[in-house]
Amino acid sequence: MNYNFSSINDKDLEDLTRDLLSKEWSTHLQSFKKGRDKGIDLRYSTIDDENEIIIQVKHYSGSKYANLKSDLKNKELPKVQKLNPKKYIVVTSLKLGVNEKDEIKKILSPYILSTNDIYGQDELNGLISKFPKIEEAHFKLWLSSTTVLNRILHNGLKGRSEFVSSKIESRIKKFVPSKSHKKSVKILNDTNFILITGAPGIGKTILANILTYQLLAEDFELVYINEIRDAEVAYESNKKQIFYFDDFLGATTLDLTSSKNADSTLINFIERVKLDNKKRLILTCRTTILNQAKEKSEIIYNSKIDINNHEVKIEDYGKLEKAKILYNHIYDSNLTNELKSTFFKDYFHWEIINHRSYNPRIIEFFTDIDRLQENVEYKSEIINFLDNPDKIWEKSFTNQLSDNAQILLSTLFSLSGTYVVSETKLKEAFDNRVNFEILNNNFRRRGNLYKKTIKELQNAFIHRIITRHSEHYQSIDIRFLNPSIEDFLYYYFNNDNIDEYFIILKSSKYLEQFKRKITTKKENYVKKIYFDDSNYNRLLELFIDKYPCLDSYSSNKDLDVINCLINLFNWKDIEKKVISIFNKLTIENLNWEDKYNLIEILEYFAKNQLTELIPIPLNKLFVKITEGYLSIHLFTAIIPNLLKHNVYENTINKMKQNDFNSFKEYKNNIINYWEQNIEKYIETSNITTAMTKNDIDKIAKERIKELTKLTEQLQVRNFITLRKFKFNSEKQLSNNIEAKRAQKVGIENIKKKDSISDEINAINRLFEYDIETKRNDLPF
């Protein structure tokens, strides 16, 4: 592979040079903290001469030969004359021709004995080819190579903007190997599944991304999921796949009862992945949200999967890791040299490293020049970010963003109860808000307003995710750049800005804006905009007035309206309205979202003993819920749970006795579903690892027994498909044997450098300090 070395920084190049030349010369080269005598990056010492060989490493990626020549002549020559080594070596990342090498030898004569002592880009690449193990050890180099990067992009989700080469290269440049990475690789290789947890901004996503890149480089295919249901659909038995679910329990809300985060479906899927060596599952989650999930979900708490054995907690970094993260961000930033130099003066890097609020996200924030305030002293601004980490988005939102951008972010927040928002829906809701501002606040619309606003926010506050599904079809979704922005908006609107949120609702386009992000009840673990008693009537009046002109995400708007009413308001205030809507409700064509809405409504009516007020016959409702395309989760968890209410269990029993035609439809819906999905249900067990036909037959039999019990809970007993179904044990055995023979692909731990015995000196060397001499300019 040929490298231009743009993916590594100056210190990385020094380490790479040390490893390559030490191997080439079969000797040990010293790298050390620079002292008073500057000009030594590496050296070889003997008893007779400490400076036997001096090696100067110059990283000039993206620069010109003229700059190197000037530095060697004006800065390095006086130093080398003082050092007076027997041999002087120059190493640079620049390409050097014959004439340029001759010129360098002449400048540094007599210390450079031969042009063979000048290593340019070609010579470094030659050594890398000669010593491939060293190449693998320097992961930032290897992972960003053209060959590996092309493999990553090929295996990544096609057309997904988060996996473009520029973003991958940027993340690799800034990543610092840590004990969390080492532990993650071991867990992932051993069990196929990992859960990465930690506080907001601590680095969960970048660790998950690095692991994903490593797997993509091993020819795994990425399945980037926003719902666990997506993973079930995309699962292909004989293909190497990574399922990557970032922030899998949600950024600011916890709803384990929804179809999107159904705990039983998740646990079953984890079990399936653990037993398949061609699959990997990477989940990330905030520690607090996971703890709440364990409290709220008995299924997660009591599951056979011991989450603790698969969890990597990213907690405090060591000081050297903090220093390297800071250095990488400075080196790769768009800051001016004057701003960069702030970190290299007066030991300021130590003030940041030792700060109680040190956090990679804050580092990323204050090393991005586009996020900084004008006319504010940079050092003070950095300290302010660290002292007030909860407010890192506040100044940018209130002072730096245009009104258009604030409106778009607020609109996105109101729609973002799910993980991503369709761009089409966001644009329509944004246009509605703009029209409201034009009518009420003399707002002026400019040409291409939406497109210009997206451009303003892109990669600063939002991701625009383009997913290519086929040659002729792609979808575009919008999500917040990271969960902390959503957190900020939650606090912003809840703290003295509730009137502003009323404007969002007054200008709303979709029922979803009333459904996901607001509440009139104090709820634990849920971050929604809270409308207290003083705003309750105002909200009720607004919704009653507004809902007739709102659109719905679902095909059946009336079910969405009822859902909003029962979730937001007291029954006494909405009874007439709900019954009125129910009386004109049609349920002929329900999609899966409609069915989940309907089930939630039925659950509410049963809990509040209101089922006698439902004007549609219950037998008809159960027929409609069970027909058409559905999920395993609906038949194995949601409907059985609904039938725990006596009123609904009695409904099915009465159907059997008094309405055979309805019961026959209901029963046939369930039978038809399992006729198509029984194999899929059996394959979600440990049957994929059994190594004898008898074991496979036994597991299949047990699984069919479980399924028989589940269908009996739905009052459908012993139907012929279950009685006569024969699982293809021979085919499964053949697949299992083939899978076992296939070598399990693992990823490598990033090779760590020699352990650092003196962390303080290592950090000071990184930032070019000496005990007696402080450096006040840039080291790179």
Buried (B, 14 or more C-beta within 10 A) or exposed (E): EEBEBBBBBBBBBBBBBBBBBBBBEEEEBBBEBBEEEBBBBBBBBEEEEBBBBBBBBBBBBEBEBEEBBEBBBEEBBEBBEEBEBBBBBBBBBBEBEEEBBEBBBEBBEEBBEEBEBBBBBEBBBBBBEEBEEBBBBBBBBBBBBEEBBEBBBEBBBBBBBBBBBEBBBBBBBBBBBBBBBBBBBBBBBBBBBBBBBBBBBBBBBBBBBBBBBBBBBBEBBBBBBBBBBBBBEBBEEEEBBBBBBBBBBBBBBBBBBBBBBBBBBBBBBBBBBBBBBBBBBBBBBBBEBBEBBBEBBEBBEEBEBEBEEBBBBBEEBEBBBBBBBBBBBBBBBEBEEEBBBBBBBEEBBBBBBEBEBBBBBBBBBBBBEEBBBEEEEBBEBBBBBBEEBEBBBEBBBEEBBEEBBBBBBBBBBBBBBBBBBBBEBBBBBBBBBBBBBEEEEEBEEEEEBBEBBBEBBBEBBBBBBBBEEEEEEEBBBBBBBBBBBBBBBBBBBBEEBBEEBBBBBBBBBBBBBBBBBBBBEEEEBBBBBBBEEEBBEEBBEBBBEBBEEBBBBBEBBBBBBBBBBBBBBEBEBBBEBBBEBBEEBEBEEBEBBBBBBBBBBBBBBBEEEBBEEBEBEBBBBBBBBBBBEBBBBBBBBBBBEBBEBEBBBEBBEBBBEEBEEBBEBBBBBBBBBBBEBBEEBBBBBEBBBBEEEEBBBBBBEEBBEBBBEBBEBBBBEEBEBBEEBEBEBEEBBEBBEEBEEEEEBBBEBBEEEEEBEEEBBBBBBBBBBBEEEEBEEBBB
